Amino acid sequence: MTNTDLNTVRDDISYVRGLAEAGGKGPLLGGPVLIAAAIIFGAANFGQYLLGTGAISADPYAPLWLWIGAGVLFAIALTLIIRRMDANGAARTTANQAVGAAWSGVGFGIFAVWLGLMAVGFSTGQWQIMVAMPIVVAAAYGTAWMVAGAMSKQRWLTGVGLLSYAGAVLVGLTAGTAMLYLVFTAFLIACALIPGIILTRMAAKGAR
């Protein structure tokens, strides 16, 4: 093999290595999704708190319609946000694809658990089991944040993951009281809204 051939091989290896390294870099693009989730479900939790304390008089099925409405609204927002993200080349990086898959799995898992708990409520009439839902969501968020931290190598995201796990415990301590929904609203602000804003700003800077 001549020196020219060796140089060509080295250049090819360097090129491939550069592509692999670039695939793991770049800003994470999920910030707007987190902001939408925090605002929509945070408002729903506050509404549930008002219903639970009697501050608002409504039909007994009002909480059910409240959460269904929040779910539909978030689904619409999610669809629009994903379409915009798909147009961004950074969405194809390894980190974004892995983190996106993690959050997608978390979302489907949360939805499946919600349907399961709803089924329990309808079949047994024991709707109190729904108080477990915020705990499930907080723990699921923690797992997604841990994946995001590992894939992006951003330690502060791992910190948000640990905070989410702590939030699951705190939410559990308030289960069975109206305070649960205020605590969970605060959780969404701390573990979804604020990180979402930070990620959105980082992505905007990275796009410049």
Beta strands, then each sheet from edge to edge (+ up, - down):
end
